[in-house]
Amino acid sequence: MVIKNGPLIPVRIKEDGTTVKKKPEEFNSNDFKMMEKNAKAKKLMCFGLGPNEHTRISECESAKDIWEALQVAHEGTNQVKQSRIELLMRKYELFEMGDHKTAMDMYTRLLTQKMS
């Protein structure tokens, strides 16, 4: 939930009804437990990363920020994903059997051809 919704930030309600972040000296045990969830999620995600990815996410402050940075880096934005899909569809549509090729040659080429 921390990765999906963002970190749980301890807040207090002022007399006028607005909420403000608590100062560290105002934290209670429940506030520390809430913040610990984000720290655990960040730590778990960092354990599985190599040096390149770790450098990429070093500026992220929350588990949600790390997740979003990794998604963009590895999957791209929605626009990039759509462009990749269209490119692969076009390559598939243009894929055809050569004049002196057998069906087995074409099948092998289809399975082994790099599409990206």
ZAFISE-423140 format. One record per atom (N, C-alpha, C, O): residue in one letter; atom name; x negated, y, z negated. Coordinates in pm, whole numbers. Layout:
N
@residuo A atomo CA c1 X c2 Y c3 Z;
...
This chain:
116
@residuo M atomo N c1 -83 c2 -120 c3 0;
@residuo M atomo CA c1 0 c2 0 c3 0;
@residuo M atomo C c1 -87 c2 126 c3 0;
@residuo M atomo O c1 -49 c2 228 c3 58;
@residuo V atomo N c1 -202 c2 118 c3 -66;
@residuo V atomo CA c1 -292 c2 233 c3 -71;
@residuo V atomo C c1 -347 c2 263 c3 69;
@residuo V atomo O c1 -364 c2 379 c3 106;
@residuo I atomo N c1 -376 c2 158 c3 145;
@residuo I atomo CA c1 -427 c2 177 c3 280;
@residuo I atomo C c1 -319 c2 235 c3 370;
@residuo I atomo O c1 -346 c2 321 c3 453;
@residuo K atomo N c1 -198 c2 188 c3 354;
@residuo K atomo CA c1 -87 c2 233 c3 439;
@residuo K atomo C c1 -39 c2 373 c3 402;
@residuo K atomo O c1 -17 c2 457 c3 489;
@residuo N atomo N c1 -22 c2 400 c3 272;
@residuo N atomo CA c1 39 c2 525 c3 227;
@residuo N atomo C c1 -59 c2 631 c3 180;
@residuo N atomo O c1 -19 c2 746 c3 161;
@residuo G atomo N c1 -183 c2 596 c3 162;
@residuo G atomo CA c1 -281 c2 691 c3 113;
@residuo G atomo C c1 -302 c2 674 c3 -37;
@residuo G atomo O c1 -229 c2 601 c3 -104;
@residuo P atomo N c1 -403 c2 744 c3 -90;
@residuo P atomo CA c1 -436 c2 727 c3 -231;
@residuo P atomo C c1 -329 c2 784 c3 -323;
@residuo P atomo O c1 -255 c2 875 c3 -287;
@residuo L atomo N c1 -324 c2 727 c3 -442;
@residuo L atomo CA c1 -233 c2 777 c3 -545;
@residuo L atomo C c1 -308 c2 885 c3 -623;
@residuo L atomo O c1 -406 c2 855 c3 -692;
@residuo I atomo N c1 -264 c2 1007 c3 -612;
@residuo I atomo CA c1 -333 c2 1120 c3 -675;
@residuo I atomo C c1 -255 c2 1163 c3 -798;
@residuo I atomo O c1 -135 c2 1192 c3 -789;
@residuo P atomo N c1 -321 c2 1168 c3 -914;
@residuo P atomo CA c1 -252 c2 1210 c3 -1036;
@residuo P atomo C c1 -209 c2 1357 c3 -1028;
@residuo P atomo O c1 -290 c2 1445 c3 -999;
@residuo V atomo N c1 -81 c2 1381 c3 -1053;
@residuo V atomo CA c1 -28 c2 1517 c3 -1049;
@residuo V atomo C c1 50 c2 1544 c3 -1177;
@residuo V atomo O c1 89 c2 1452 c3 -1249;
@residuo R atomo N c1 70 c2 1670 c3 -1202;
@residuo R atomo CA c1 156 c2 1710 c3 -1315;
@residuo R atomo C c1 257 c2 1810 c3 -1262;
@residuo R atomo O c1 233 c2 1878 c3 -1162;
@residuo I atomo N c1 370 c2 1819 c3 -1330;
@residuo I atomo CA c1 477 c2 1910 c3 -1289;
@residuo I atomo C c1 468 c2 2035 c3 -1374;
@residuo I atomo O c1 470 c2 2030 c3 -1497;
@residuo K atomo N c1 458 c2 2149 c3 -1306;
@residuo K atomo CA c1 452 c2 2277 c3 -1376;
@residuo K atomo C c1 592 c2 2317 c3 -1423;
@residuo K atomo O c1 691 c2 2255 c3 -1385;
@residuo E atomo N c1 599 c2 2420 c3 -1504;
@residuo E atomo CA c1 727 c2 2465 c3 -1559;
@residuo E atomo C c1 825 c2 2510 c3 -1451;
@residuo E atomo O c1 946 c2 2498 c3 -1467;
@residuo D atomo N c1 771 c2 2561 c3 -1339;
@residuo D atomo CA c1 860 c2 2607 c3 -1231;
@residuo D atomo C c1 903 c2 2493 c3 -1138;
@residuo D atomo O c1 974 c2 2517 c3 -1040;
@residuo G atomo N c1 861 c2 2370 c3 -1168;
@residuo G atomo CA c1 905 c2 2255 c3 -1090;
@residuo G atomo C c1 808 c2 2212 c3 -981;
@residuo G atomo O c1 829 c2 2108 c3 -918;
@residuo T atomo N c1 703 c2 2288 c3 -957;
@residuo T atomo CA c1 606 c2 2249 c3 -855;
@residuo T atomo C c1 506 c2 2149 c3 -913;
@residuo T atomo O c1 486 c2 2142 c3 -1034;
@residuo T atomo N c1 444 c2 2073 c3 -824;
@residuo T atomo CA c1 345 c2 1975 c3 -868;
@residuo T atomo C c1 205 c2 2022 c3 -829;
@residuo T atomo O c1 185 c2 2079 c3 -722;
@residuo V atomo N c1 110 c2 1998 c3 -917;
@residuo V atomo CA c1 -30 c2 2031 c3 -891;
@residuo V atomo C c1 -116 c2 1913 c3 -932;
@residuo V atomo O c1 -77 c2 1834 c3 -1018;
@residuo K atomo N c1 -233 c2 1901 c3 -871;
@residuo K atomo CA c1 -326 c2 1794 c3 -907;
@residuo K atomo C c1 -372 c2 1814 c3 -1051;
@residuo K atomo O c1 -394 c2 1926 c3 -1097;
@residuo K atomo N c1 -385 c2 1703 c3 -1120;
@residuo K atomo CA c1 -438 c2 1709 c3 -1255;
@residuo K atomo C c1 -589 c2 1728 c3 -1251;
@residuo K atomo O c1 -656 c2 1681 c3 -1159;
@residuo K atomo N c1 -641 c2 1796 c3 -1351;
@residuo K atomo CA c1 -786 c2 1806 c3 -1367;
@residuo K atomo C c1 -832 c2 1677 c3 -1434;
@residuo K atomo O c1 -755 c2 1614 c3 -1506;
@residuo P atomo N c1 -958 c2 1636 c3 -1412;
@residuo P atomo CA c1 -1006 c2 1510 c3 -1472;
@residuo P atomo C c1 -987 c2 1501 c3 -1623;
@residuo P atomo O c1 -963 c2 1392 c3 -1675;
@residuo E atomo N c1 -997 c2 1611 c3 -1693;
@residuo E atomo CA c1 -978 c2 1605 c3 -1839;
@residuo E atomo C c1 -833 c2 1581 c3 -1878;
@residuo E atomo O c1 -804 c2 1550 c3 -1994;
@residuo E atomo N c1 -739 c2 1594 c3 -1783;
@residuo E atomo CA c1 -597 c2 1571 c3 -1810;
@residuo E atomo C c1 -553 c2 1427 c3 -1779;
@residuo E atomo O c1 -440 c2 1388 c3 -1810;
@residuo F atomo N c1 -643 c2 1347 c3 -1720;
@residuo F atomo CA c1 -607 c2 1212 c3 -1680;
@residuo F atomo C c1 -577 c2 1126 c3 -1802;
@residuo F atomo O c1 -640 c2 1138 c3 -1907;
@residuo N atomo N c1 -477 c2 1038 c3 -1785;
@residuo N atomo CA c1 -448 c2 937 c3 -1888;
@residuo N atomo C c1 -481 c2 800 c3 -1829;
@residuo N atomo O c1 -526 c2 790 c3 -1714;
@residuo S atomo N c1 -460 c2 695 c3 -1905;
@residuo S atomo CA c1 -498 c2 561 c3 -1859;
@residuo S atomo C c1 -422 c2 520 c3 -1733;
@residuo S atomo O c1 -478 c2 452 c3 -1648;
@residuo N atomo N c1 -296 c2 560 c3 -1719;
@residuo N atomo CA c1 -218 c2 528 c3 -1599;
@residuo N atomo C c1 -277 c2 598 c3 -1476;
@residuo N atomo O c1 -281 c2 540 c3 -1367;
@residuo D atomo N c1 -323 c2 722 c3 -1493;
@residuo D atomo CA c1 -384 c2 795 c3 -1382;
@residuo D atomo C c1 -511 c2 724 c3 -1334;
@residuo D atomo O c1 -535 c2 714 c3 -1213;
@residuo F atomo N c1 -591 c2 676 c3 -1427;
@residuo F atomo CA c1 -713 c2 605 c3 -1391;
@residuo F atomo C c1 -680 c2 475 c3 -1317;
@residuo F atomo O c1 -751 c2 438 c3 -1223;
@residuo K atomo N c1 -575 c2 406 c3 -1358;
@residuo K atomo CA c1 -534 c2 283 c3 -1290;
@residuo K atomo C c1 -491 c2 312 c3 -1147;
@residuo K atomo O c1 -522 c2 236 c3 -1055;
@residuo M atomo N c1 -418 c2 423 c3 -1127;
@residuo M atomo CA c1 -374 c2 462 c3 -993;
@residuo M atomo C c1 -495 c2 490 c3 -903;
@residuo M atomo O c1 -500 c2 446 c3 -789;
@residuo M atomo N c1 -591 c2 563 c3 -955;
@residuo M atomo CA c1 -709 c2 598 c3 -876;
@residuo M atomo C c1 -799 c2 477 c3 -851;
@residuo M atomo O c1 -868 c2 470 c3 -749;
@residuo E atomo N c1 -797 c2 382 c3 -942;
@residuo E atomo CA c1 -878 c2 262 c3 -929;
@residuo E atomo C c1 -834 c2 179 c3 -809;
@residuo E atomo O c1 -917 c2 113 c3 -746;
@residuo K atomo N c1 -706 c2 181 c3 -776;
@residuo K atomo CA c1 -656 c2 104 c3 -662;
@residuo K atomo C c1 -720 c2 153 c3 -532;
@residuo K atomo O c1 -756 c2 71 c3 -447;
@residuo N atomo N c1 -733 c2 283 c3 -514;
@residuo N atomo CA c1 -797 c2 337 c3 -394;
@residuo N atomo C c1 -945 c2 297 c3 -391;
@residuo N atomo O c1 -997 c2 259 c3 -287;
@residuo A atomo N c1 -1012 c2 307 c3 -506;
@residuo A atomo CA c1 -1153 c2 271 c3 -512;
@residuo A atomo C c1 -1174 c2 123 c3 -477;
@residuo A atomo O c1 -1269 c2 89 c3 -406;
@residuo K atomo N c1 -1088 c2 35 c3 -526;
@residuo K atomo CA c1 -1098 c2 -108 c3 -496;
@residuo K atomo C c1 -1075 c2 -133 c3 -347;
@residuo K atomo O c1 -1147 c2 -212 c3 -285;
@residuo A atomo N c1 -976 c2 -67 c3 -290;
@residuo A atomo CA c1 -947 c2 -86 c3 -147;
@residuo A atomo C c1 -1065 c2 -38 c3 -62;
@residuo A atomo O c1 -1102 c2 -103 c3 35;
@residuo K atomo N c1 -1122 c2 76 c3 -98;
@residuo K atomo CA c1 -1239 c2 127 c3 -25;
@residuo K atomo C c1 -1355 c2 28 c3 -34;
@residuo K atomo O c1 -1421 c2 -1 c3 66;
@residuo K atomo N c1 -1380 c2 -24 c3 -153;
@residuo K atomo CA c1 -1491 c2 -116 c3 -174;
@residuo K atomo C c1 -1471 c2 -243 c3 -93;
@residuo K atomo O c1 -1565 c2 -291 c3 -30;
@residuo L atomo N c1 -1351 c2 -298 c3 -94;
@residuo L atomo CA c1 -1325 c2 -421 c3 -20;
@residuo L atomo C c1 -1344 c2 -403 c3 130;
@residuo L atomo O c1 -1397 c2 -491 c3 197;
@residuo M atomo N c1 -1301 c2 -289 c3 181;
@residuo M atomo CA c1 -1318 c2 -265 c3 324;
@residuo M atomo C c1 -1464 c2 -243 c3 360;
@residuo M atomo O c1 -1509 c2 -287 c3 466;
@residuo C atomo N c1 -1539 c2 -178 c3 275;
@residuo C atomo CA c1 -1680 c2 -151 c3 303;
@residuo C atomo C c1 -1765 c2 -277 c3 300;
@residuo C atomo O c1 -1865 c2 -285 c3 370;
@residuo F atomo N c1 -1727 c2 -376 c3 220;
@residuo F atomo CA c1 -1803 c2 -500 c3 211;
@residuo F atomo C c1 -1813 c2 -571 c3 345;
@residuo F atomo O c1 -1914 c2 -637 c3 372;
@residuo G atomo N c1 -1712 c2 -560 c3 428;
@residuo G atomo CA c1 -1711 c2 -632 c3 555;
@residuo G atomo C c1 -1768 c2 -554 c3 671;
@residuo G atomo O c1 -1761 c2 -601 c3 785;
@residuo L atomo N c1 -1825 c2 -438 c3 647;
@residuo L atomo CA c1 -1873 c2 -354 c3 756;
@residuo L atomo C c1 -2024 c2 -365 c3 775;
@residuo L atomo O c1 -2099 c2 -384 c3 680;
@residuo G atomo N c1 -2065 c2 -354 c3 900;
@residuo G atomo CA c1 -2207 c2 -348 c3 931;
@residuo G atomo C c1 -2258 c2 -205 c3 918;
@residuo G atomo O c1 -2180 c2 -115 c3 887;
@residuo P atomo N c1 -2387 c2 -184 c3 940;
@residuo P atomo CA c1 -2445 c2 -51 c3 922;
@residuo P atomo C c1 -2385 c2 55 c3 1014;
@residuo P atomo O c1 -2370 c2 171 c3 974;
@residuo N atomo N c1 -2351 c2 18 c3 1137;
@residuo N atomo CA c1 -2294 c2 116 c3 1230;
@residuo N atomo C c1 -2158 c2 165 c3 1182;
@residuo N atomo O c1 -2130 c2 285 c3 1183;
@residuo E atomo N c1 -2073 c2 71 c3 1140;
@residuo E atomo CA c1 -1941 c2 110 c3 1092;
@residuo E atomo C c1 -1951 c2 185 c3 960;
@residuo E atomo O c1 -1875 c2 279 c3 935;
@residuo H atomo N c1 -2044 c2 143 c3 877;
@residuo H atomo CA c1 -2058 c2 210 c3 747;
@residuo H atomo C c1 -2094 c2 358 c3 767;
@residuo H atomo O c1 -2043 c2 444 c3 696;
@residuo T atomo N c1 -2180 c2 386 c3 863;
@residuo T atomo CA c1 -2215 c2 525 c3 894;
@residuo T atomo C c1 -2093 c2 600 c3 943;
@residuo T atomo O c1 -2074 c2 718 c3 911;
@residuo R atomo N c1 -2011 c2 533 c3 1022;
@residuo R atomo CA c1 -1892 c2 596 c3 1079;
@residuo R atomo C c1 -1792 c2 638 c3 972;
@residuo R atomo O c1 -1724 c2 739 c3 988;
@residuo I atomo N c1 -1782 c2 563 c3 863;
@residuo I atomo CA c1 -1680 c2 590 c3 762;
@residuo I atomo C c1 -1735 c2 656 c3 635;
@residuo I atomo O c1 -1662 c2 674 c3 538;
@residuo S atomo N c1 -1861 c2 691 c3 637;
@residuo S atomo CA c1 -1924 c2 743 c3 516;
@residuo S atomo C c1 -1861 c2 873 c3 466;
@residuo S atomo O c1 -1870 c2 903 c3 347;
@residuo E atomo N c1 -1799 c2 949 c3 552;
@residuo E atomo CA c1 -1737 c2 1076 c3 513;
@residuo E atomo C c1 -1592 c2 1060 c3 467;
@residuo E atomo O c1 -1532 c2 1156 c3 418;
@residuo C atomo N c1 -1536 c2 942 c3 482;
@residuo C atomo CA c1 -1396 c2 919 c3 445;
@residuo C atomo C c1 -1379 c2 917 c3 293;
@residuo C atomo O c1 -1460 c2 860 c3 221;
@residuo E atomo N c1 -1273 c2 981 c3 247;
@residuo E atomo CA c1 -1250 c2 990 c3 104;
@residuo E atomo C c1 -1151 c2 887 c3 50;
@residuo E atomo O c1 -1152 c2 858 c3 -69;
@residuo S atomo N c1 -1068 c2 831 c3 136;
@residuo S atomo CA c1 -969 c2 735 c3 88;
@residuo S atomo C c1 -972 c2 610 c3 176;
@residuo S atomo O c1 -1025 c2 610 c3 286;
@residuo A atomo N c1 -912 c2 504 c3 122;
@residuo A atomo CA c1 -903 c2 379 c3 197;
@residuo A atomo C c1 -822 c2 400 c3 325;
@residuo A atomo O c1 -852 c2 339 c3 428;
@residuo K atomo N c1 -720 c2 484 c3 319;
@residuo K atomo CA c1 -639 c2 512 c3 437;
@residuo K atomo C c1 -722 c2 581 c3 544;
@residuo K atomo O c1 -710 c2 548 c3 663;
@residuo D atomo N c1 -808 c2 677 c3 505;
@residuo D atomo CA c1 -896 c2 745 c3 600;
@residuo D atomo C c1 -992 c2 646 c3 667;
@residuo D atomo O c1 -1016 c2 654 c3 788;
@residuo I atomo N c1 -1046 c2 554 c3 588;
@residuo I atomo CA c1 -1137 c2 453 c3 642;
@residuo I atomo C c1 -1064 c2 367 c3 744;
@residuo I atomo O c1 -1115 c2 343 c3 854;
@residuo W atomo N c1 -946 c2 321 c3 709;
@residuo W atomo CA c1 -868 c2 235 c3 798;
@residuo W atomo C c1 -837 c2 307 c3 930;
@residuo W atomo O c1 -852 c2 248 c3 1038;
@residuo E atomo N c1 -795 c2 432 c3 922;
@residuo E atomo CA c1 -763 c2 507 c3 1044;
@residuo E atomo C c1 -887 c2 531 c3 1130;
@residuo E atomo O c1 -879 c2 523 c3 1252;
@residuo A atomo N c1 -1000 c2 560 c3 1067;
@residuo A atomo CA c1 -1125 c2 581 c3 1143;
@residuo A atomo C c1 -1166 c2 452 c3 1216;
@residuo A atomo O c1 -1209 c2 457 c3 1331;
@residuo L atomo N c1 -1153 c2 340 c3 1148;
@residuo L atomo CA c1 -1190 c2 213 c3 1211;
@residuo L atomo C c1 -1093 c2 175 c3 1323;
@residuo L atomo O c1 -1135 c2 121 c3 1425;
@residuo Q atomo N c1 -965 c2 204 c3 1304;
@residuo Q atomo CA c1 -867 c2 176 c3 1409;
@residuo Q atomo C c1 -898 c2 256 c3 1535;
@residuo Q atomo O c1 -898 c2 201 c3 1645;
@residuo V atomo N c1 -925 c2 384 c3 1519;
@residuo V atomo CA c1 -955 c2 468 c3 1636;
@residuo V atomo C c1 -1084 c2 421 c3 1702;
@residuo V atomo O c1 -1092 c2 418 c3 1825;
@residuo A atomo N c1 -1184 c2 386 c3 1621;
@residuo A atomo CA c1 -1313 c2 344 c3 1678;
@residuo A atomo C c1 -1302 c2 213 c3 1756;
@residuo A atomo O c1 -1365 c2 199 c3 1860;
@residuo H atomo N c1 -1223 c2 120 c3 1707;
@residuo H atomo CA c1 -1218 c2 -12 c3 1770;
@residuo H atomo C c1 -1101 c2 -32 c3 1865;
@residuo H atomo O c1 -1112 c2 -108 c3 1960;
@residuo E atomo N c1 -992 c2 35 c3 1841;
@residuo E atomo CA c1 -876 c2 19 c3 1928;
@residuo E atomo C c1 -854 c2 142 c3 2016;
@residuo E atomo O c1 -801 c2 130 c3 2126;
@residuo G atomo N c1 -893 c2 257 c3 1968;
@residuo G atomo CA c1 -869 c2 380 c3 2039;
@residuo G atomo C c1 -733 c2 437 c3 2001;
@residuo G atomo O c1 -656 c2 374 c3 1928;
@residuo T atomo N c1 -706 c2 554 c3 2049;
@residuo T atomo CA c1 -576 c2 615 c3 2023;
@residuo T atomo C c1 -470 c2 546 c3 2108;
@residuo T atomo O c1 -504 c2 464 c3 2193;
@residuo N atomo N c1 -345 c2 578 c3 2087;
@residuo N atomo CA c1 -237 c2 517 c3 2166;
@residuo N atomo C c1 -256 c2 545 c3 2315;
@residuo N atomo O c1 -227 c2 459 c3 2398;
@residuo Q atomo N c1 -304 c2 664 c3 2347;
@residuo Q atomo CA c1 -326 c2 699 c3 2487;
@residuo Q atomo C c1 -436 c2 611 c3 2548;
@residuo Q atomo O c1 -423 c2 565 c3 2661;
@residuo V atomo N c1 -543 c2 589 c3 2474;
@residuo V atomo CA c1 -652 c2 504 c3 2521;
@residuo V atomo C c1 -603 c2 360 c3 2539;
@residuo V atomo O c1 -635 c2 295 c3 2638;
@residuo K atomo N c1 -526 c2 310 c3 2442;
@residuo K atomo CA c1 -472 c2 174 c3 2452;
@residuo K atomo C c1 -385 c2 159 c3 2576;
@residuo K atomo O c1 -395 c2 60 c3 2648;
@residuo Q atomo N c1 -300 c2 258 c3 2601;
@residuo Q atomo CA c1 -212 c2 252 c3 2718;
@residuo Q atomo C c1 -293 c2 254 c3 2847;
@residuo Q atomo O c1 -261 c2 183 c3 2942;
@residuo S atomo N c1 -399 c2 334 c3 2850;
@residuo S atomo CA c1 -486 c2 338 c3 2969;
@residuo S atomo C c1 -553 c2 204 c3 2992;
@residuo S atomo O c1 -564 c2 160 c3 3106;
@residuo R atomo N c1 -598 c2 138 c3 2885;
@residuo R atomo CA c1 -661 c2 7 c3 2899;
@residuo R atomo C c1 -562 c2 -95 c3 2952;
@residuo R atomo O c1 -596 c2 -177 c3 3038;
@residuo I atomo N c1 -441 c2 -92 c3 2902;
@residuo I atomo CA c1 -338 c2 -185 c3 2948;
@residuo I atomo C c1 -312 c2 -165 c3 3097;
@residuo I atomo O c1 -303 c2 -262 c3 3172;
@residuo E atomo N c1 -300 c2 -40 c3 3139;
@residuo E atomo CA c1 -274 c2 -11 c3 3280;
@residuo E atomo C c1 -390 c2 -56 c3 3367;
@residuo E atomo O c1 -369 c2 -108 c3 3477;
@residuo L atomo N c1 -514 c2 -35 c3 3320;
@residuo L atomo CA c1 -631 c2 -78 c3 3396;
@residuo L atomo C c1 -634 c2 -229 c3 3411;
@residuo L atomo O c1 -660 c2 -281 c3 3519;
@residuo L atomo N c1 -607 c2 -301 c3 3303;
@residuo L atomo CA c1 -606 c2 -447 c3 3309;
@residuo L atomo C c1 -494 c2 -499 c3 3398;
@residuo L atomo O c1 -513 c2 -596 c3 3471;
@residuo M atomo N c1 -379 c2 -435 c3 3393;
@residuo M atomo CA c1 -268 c2 -475 c3 3481;
@residuo M atomo C c1 -307 c2 -455 c3 3628;
@residuo M atomo O c1 -277 c2 -540 c3 3712;
@residuo R atomo N c1 -374 c2 -345 c3 3657;
@residuo R atomo CA c1 -416 c2 -316 c3 3794;
@residuo R atomo C c1 -518 c2 -420 c3 3841;
@residuo R atomo O c1 -511 c2 -467 c3 3954;
@residuo K atomo N c1 -616 c2 -455 c3 3753;
@residuo K atomo CA c1 -715 c2 -557 c3 3789;
@residuo K atomo C c1 -647 c2 -690 c3 3815;
@residuo K atomo O c1 -684 c2 -762 c3 3907;
@residuo Y atomo N c1 -549 c2 -723 c3 3734;
@residuo Y atomo CA c1 -476 c2 -849 c3 3752;
@residuo Y atomo C c1 -401 c2 -849 c3 3886;
@residuo Y atomo O c1 -401 c2 -949 c3 3958;
@residuo E atomo N c1 -338 c2 -736 c3 3918;
@residuo E atomo CA c1 -263 c2 -727 c3 4043;
@residuo E atomo C c1 -355 c2 -739 c3 4165;
@residuo E atomo O c1 -314 c2 -793 c3 4267;
@residuo L atomo N c1 -478 c2 -689 c3 4155;
@residuo L atomo CA c1 -572 c2 -693 c3 4267;
@residuo L atomo C c1 -650 c2 -824 c3 4275;
@residuo L atomo O c1 -721 c2 -849 c3 4373;
@residuo F atomo N c1 -636 c2 -907 c3 4174;
@residuo F atomo CA c1 -708 c2 -1035 c3 4170;
@residuo F atomo C c1 -649 c2 -1128 c3 4276;
@residuo F atomo O c1 -529 c2 -1158 c3 4272;
@residuo E atomo N c1 -732 c2 -1172 c3 4369;
@residuo E atomo CA c1 -683 c2 -1263 c3 4473;
@residuo E atomo C c1 -790 c2 -1364 c3 4510;
@residuo E atomo O c1 -908 c2 -1347 c3 4480;
@residuo M atomo N c1 -746 c2 -1468 c3 4576;
@residuo M atomo CA c1 -836 c2 -1575 c3 4615;
@residuo M atomo C c1 -908 c2 -1536 c3 4743;
@residuo M atomo O c1 -846 c2 -1486 c3 4837;
@residuo G atomo N c1 -1040 c2 -1560 c3 4746;
@residuo G atomo CA c1 -1118 c2 -1531 c3 4867;
@residuo G atomo C c1 -1087 c2 -1633 c3 4977;
@residuo G atomo O c1 -1023 c2 -1735 c3 4952;
@residuo D atomo N c1 -1133 c2 -1605 c3 5098;
@residuo D atomo CA c1 -1105 c2 -1691 c3 5214;
@residuo D atomo C c1 -1159 c2 -1832 c3 5198;
@residuo D atomo O c1 -1090 c2 -1928 c3 5231;
@residuo H atomo N c1 -1280 c2 -1847 c3 5148;
@residuo H atomo CA c1 -1343 c2 -1979 c3 5142;
@residuo H atomo C c1 -1352 c2 -2030 c3 4998;
@residuo H atomo O c1 -1446 c2 -2102 c3 4963;
@residuo K atomo N c1 -1256 c2 -1994 c3 4917;
@residuo K atomo CA c1 -1256 c2 -2037 c3 4777;
@residuo K atomo C c1 -1148 c2 -2142 c3 4755;
@residuo K atomo O c1 -1045 c2 -2142 c3 4822;
@residuo T atomo N c1 -1175 c2 -2231 c3 4663;
@residuo T atomo CA c1 -1074 c2 -2331 c3 4628;
@residuo T atomo C c1 -990 c2 -2278 c3 4512;
@residuo T atomo O c1 -1026 c2 -2179 c3 4448;
@residuo A atomo N c1 -880 c2 -2343 c3 4488;
@residuo A atomo CA c1 -794 c2 -2302 c3 4376;
@residuo A atomo C c1 -868 c2 -2316 c3 4244;
@residuo A atomo O c1 -851 c2 -2234 c3 4154;
@residuo M atomo N c1 -951 c2 -2420 c3 4231;
@residuo M atomo CA c1 -1028 c2 -2439 c3 4108;
@residuo M atomo C c1 -1129 c2 -2326 c3 4089;
@residuo M atomo O c1 -1151 c2 -2280 c3 3977;
@residuo D atomo N c1 -1193 c2 -2281 c3 4199;
@residuo D atomo CA c1 -1287 c2 -2168 c3 4190;
@residuo D atomo C c1 -1215 c2 -2043 c3 4142;
@residuo D atomo O c1 -1266 c2 -1968 c3 4058;
@residuo M atomo N c1 -1097 c2 -2021 c3 4195;
@residuo M atomo CA c1 -1020 c2 -1902 c3 4156;
@residuo M atomo C c1 -978 c2 -1911 c3 4009;
@residuo M atomo O c1 -985 c2 -1813 c3 3936;
@residuo Y atomo N c1 -935 c2 -2028 c3 3968;
@residuo Y atomo CA c1 -894 c2 -2048 c3 3829;
@residuo Y atomo C c1 -1012 c2 -2023 c3 3734;
@residuo Y atomo O c1 -996 c2 -1956 c3 3632;
@residuo T atomo N c1 -1127 c2 -2075 c3 3768;
@residuo T atomo CA c1 -1247 c2 -2054 c3 3687;
@residuo T atomo C c1 -1284 c2 -1907 c3 3683;
@residuo T atomo O c1 -1319 c2 -1854 c3 3577;
@residuo R atomo N c1 -1277 c2 -1840 c3 3796;
@residuo R atomo CA c1 -1308 c2 -1698 c3 3802;
@residuo R atomo C c1 -1211 c2 -1616 c3 3718;
@residuo R atomo O c1 -1251 c2 -1521 c3 3651;
@residuo L atomo N c1 -1084 c2 -1654 c3 3720;
@residuo L atomo CA c1 -983 c2 -1584 c3 3640;
@residuo L atomo C c1 -1012 c2 -1598 c3 3491;
@residuo L atomo O c1 -999 c2 -1501 c3 3415;
@residuo L atomo N c1 -1052 c2 -1718 c3 3449;
@residuo L atomo CA c1 -1079 c2 -1742 c3 3307;
@residuo L atomo C c1 -1207 c2 -1676 c3 3258;
@residuo L atomo O c1 -1218 c2 -1637 c3 3142;
@residuo T atomo N c1 -1305 c2 -1663 c3 3348;
@residuo T atomo CA c1 -1436 c2 -1613 c3 3305;
@residuo T atomo C c1 -1461 c2 -1467 c3 3338;
@residuo T atomo O c1 -1557 c2 -1409 c3 3287;
@residuo Q atomo N c1 -1377 c2 -1406 c3 3422;
@residuo Q atomo CA c1 -1399 c2 -1267 c3 3462;
@residuo Q atomo C c1 -1380 c2 -1174 c3 3344;
@residuo Q atomo O c1 -1284 c2 -1187 c3 3268;
@residuo K atomo N c1 -1473 c2 -1080 c3 3330;
@residuo K atomo CA c1 -1458 c2 -978 c3 3227;
@residuo K atomo C c1 -1354 c2 -877 c3 3274;
@residuo K atomo O c1 -1366 c2 -821 c3 3383;
@residuo M atomo N c1 -1254 c2 -854 c3 3193;
@residuo M atomo CA c1 -1149 c2 -762 c3 3232;
@residuo M atomo C c1 -1171 c2 -623 c3 3176;
@residuo M atomo O c1 -1103 c2 -529 c3 3219;
@residuo S atomo N c1 -1262 c2 -605 c3 3083;
@residuo S atomo CA c1 -1280 c2 -470 c3 3026;
@residuo S atomo C c1 -1409 c2 -409 c3 3072;
@residuo S atomo O c1 -1441 c2 -296 c3 3034;
